[in-house]
């Protein structure tokens, strides 16, 4: 008797689950298409003349070059502040990171003769 009740509950739960999945998949049948002309969030750019585009590109390049110089100066200052041991460690870690990014392991002799980590 007990097993039969358990089986009945299982069948009921299975039936409820099937109904739920059917509703979940088949209710949103109506799909709203996108408009062709579209009300996009970004406004369309106006067509610029060739001279204006060149000027814009020149401004953008100058701005990018300036930002790059600033980043380089910050990096140089950061290096200049460090002591010799830290610079060596930074250099070693940079090399190790580059090797890992290229998916290269350690060289053969380094692997064989290095101390094993537990």
Secondary structure, 3 states (H helix, E strand, C coil): CHHHHHHHHHHHHHHHHHHHHHHHHHCCCCCCCCCCCCCCCCCCCCCCCHHHHHHHHHHHHHHHHHHHHHHHHHHHHHHHHCCHHHHHHHHHHHHHHHHHHCCCCCCHHHHHHCCCCC
